[in-house]
Amino acid sequence: MNKQTHQIDIRAPREKVWDTLFGVETYPQWTKAFNENSQVTTDWKKGSRALFTDGNGDGMVSRIAENIPNEFMSIEHLGTIMGGVEDTTSPEVQQWNGAHENYRLQDIDGGTRLLIEMDIDDKSEYAEMFAGMWPKALAAVKEISEKN
C-alpha cells in the first residue's frame, strides 16, 4: 500500500477549514467531487463508526481512528456496503482493509494548508480515479472555506 497525497492552501483559519471538511451541511458539498449524492453517517468521534455512502446506501464502512480538532483526522477504512450488505471479510476487501485517509491542517502565513494522505494500491483501478477527484474536492473545500 502506498500513500497518495494532495494539498491545498486556503485563505481561512484552520477552524473554518475543519468545519467545512466535517460539517453536516458542508461535507456533502465538497464530496460531490467523489459522488453527486455523497453522504456520511458518523459523529466524527475517535473510535466511532462512519458510513460513507452514495445516496443509495452503497459505499464504505469505516472507523474514526483519530480526531484532534482543527488539526488531524484519521479515518480507517474497514470494508464496503453493497445493496445494504456490509463486507469486511472478503478477499477483495482484505486487500485494502485498514487503509487510512488522513487530513492534516497546518497554519501557514495567511491561512491553512490542508494535506490529505490516502493509503492506496498504486496498481488499483481506484488510484487514478482518486488522483483526478481529490484536486476537485480540495478546490471545493477552498471555495467553501474562503466564503465570508
C-alpha angles and dihedrals in degrees: 000000000000132000122250110200132196130174141181136182115230128194094226136085119270091251091059093047091048091051090050093051097047105021120122093235100034101043093072090046098060096034091062083093087074099036130353091230098038114161138173130204112198143099090231091232119143109270094018124132118248127197116198108194141173100229091267095071096258119121144077136335110214145160130225100243096182138000120186101168116242091001118054140006123179122191119193114206113219107172150313138282116217122171089350093304120119118220120192099147112048118113089247093056093042089063091070104015108133095030113148132219110199130193118198124185120195131180113245130175104292099002148342136320112215115202122188120196118186127183109227140152105249089213091055120110086234096059094075092040093055091042087062097040102047096064089053091048092049091049088055092049088052093049094048094043094049094053112107 
